[in-house]
Amino acid sequence: MNKDWIKLLIGAFFEVLWVIGMKHSTTWWEIVLTVIFIFISFYALIQAGETLPVGTAYAVFVGLGTAGTVITGILFFGEEFKIAKMLLIATLLIGVMGLKMVTGEKGVDQK
């Protein structure tokens, strides 16, 4: 896995953090931290998108962020666990892995 995919994974991780922060921030410093996470998340996405195909990068970013947010909600915030929800998340992750597999390591701009 090259550095651009790692940047994308970092961006997706921070996406999960800021989405959680949007719901659970109650103090000024939590709000500031959430804003910082937003900037880190999108900066990583933009950096990865300079080399990776932007459509694939965005789909992977959003897919991983969505899956991470749902799983975090279930594990840490008492959201309802449903088998159907987990099957749909698994389907989403399979699609994200498929996009990663069909996208070359070097991206579209490099040959």
Secondary structure, DSSP 8 states (H G I E B T S, - for coil): --HHHHHHHHHHHHHHHHHHHHHH--SHHHHHHHHHHHHHHHHHHHHHHTTS-HHHHHHHHHHHHHHHHHHHHHHHH-----HHHHHHHHHHHHHHHHHHHHS-TT-SS--
